[in-house]
């Protein structure tokens, strides 16, 4: 995968997001990236869309549904939401949409901060295999991967990804 | 294998700083850093320990430690039970192990234990079921590891690098489990210089092995310090005449604005609480600009959240009877 392609995907995402924001008549959206890849992507989108309010970041480790199985993520980072989320139009950004569990956790965390007016989901890659009813509003690229394959993102600059085989 | 760690080197019980690696201590501090933002949420809790039961088992009086442990557990969404042992079964002659077995039969997942005997948290950790975790909230003169970690957290927030710091601990080192844990943690984190400033009568015998510089004069001891940790004078642990009087102690070892001049200009002043005003320190210092005493209390919640969530037992996904009867724990670990 060339860096160029990811750059192009991010450009297309920014264009589509901008159109969606206009279409939904959103005046001042609040962008929130999910650690770690989602924050990398959100930083680029935030810049391209020239958003006024600072980027928020979420670490969903404390909201995971598999804590009782695998325990604490050893590299948990602080969540930083610089603005009140009450009545805000939020653009939630993540790198890869897979089972939908991360998004479920992120929504729960956002709602513990307040009650947003709207949440729009933007992802770089949608690899399918959903386990929860989640859909992204903006998708950079649709993939259809087997469960024995995983997407590995590298970044933040340049942002890139590769598809790896994992033992079943 | 250490009693505190599991086979993968993860935290299993949190009993003392002794025996934990520098990496693990830093992990605890980093995790606490993430929990420190939870009070900014309008719902001041995270669902991490939902469905877990944590028992605060206090055999010795405490307000700050017990309430911050309780608050930490509640902010992790655990159910909390506070047991005041003075008013319970041990008075009726029940042994510690019987009390423990009864609480285990009620399916507690974690005990936070404070006890007047040194080594009691270790003793309990050796006797609980494999799914129960023990957190030491202070045992006799031995250790008070969560207090030490919240102090390290406070120091790191103000001073960043431990390597260049000079930290002085002042007061009753002999009776202080706080001092012992602080010294262990400071040394494990690579603190430049650790000093204790104390009267000869309140210095433990084995102080040569502690890894500290000993001073008996407050003025010379404070010279060039970045962090000043005052200890409480533990009247309840003193037997016999170790000090002439509180007034005399204050004259020699009480911290005042004037004595503080010898420390670095940006030095911070800490105290684990509760403060004996006019004995360990002047009110002017306790309430002054260099005091971070109330920050220590807030940090205590974040540190306790970190330690409790890291030590909480993880289900393995296999159905197992853990001794609470056939219906008790069959589905444990498969609820994710």
Boltz contact constraints between the chains, C-beta under 6 A:
constraints:
  - contact:
      token1: [A, 62]
      token2: [B, 46]
      max_distance: 6.0
  - contact:
      token1: [A, 62]
      token2: [B, 48]
      max_distance: 6.0
  - contact:
      token1: [A, 65]
      token2: [B, 336]
      max_distance: 6.0
  - contact:
      token1: [A, 66]
      token2: [B, 336]
      max_distance: 6.0
  - contact:
      token1: [A, 67]
      token2: [B, 48]
      max_distance: 6.0
  - contact:
      token1: [A, 68]
      token2: [B, 315]
      max_distance: 6.0
  - contact:
      token1: [A, 68]
      token2: [B, 336]
      max_distance: 6.0
  - contact:
      token1: [A, 69]
      token2: [B, 336]
      max_distance: 6.0
  - contact:
      token1: [A, 71]
      token2: [B, 314]
      max_distance: 6.0
  - contact:
      token1: [A, 72]
      token2: [B, 309]
      max_distance: 6.0
  - contact:
      token1: [A, 72]
      token2: [B, 310]
      max_distance: 6.0
  - contact:
      token1: [A, 76]
      token2: [B, 31]
      max_distance: 6.0
  - contact:
      token1: [A, 76]
      token2: [B, 34]
      max_distance: 6.0
  - contact:
      token1: [A, 78]
      token2: [B, 33]
      max_distance: 6.0
  - contact:
      token1: [A, 78]
      token2: [B, 34]
      max_distance: 6.0
  - contact:
      token1: [A, 78]
      token2: [B, 37]
      max_distance: 6.0
  - contact:
      token1: [A, 79]
      token2: [B, 37]
      max_distance: 6.0
  - contact:
      token1: [A, 112]
      token2: [B, 41]
      max_distance: 6.0
  - contact:
      token1: [A, 112]
      token2: [B, 43]
      max_distance: 6.0
  - contact:
      token1: [A, 113]
      token2: [B, 41]
      max_distance: 6.0
  - contact:
      token1: [A, 114]
      token2: [B, 42]
      max_distance: 6.0
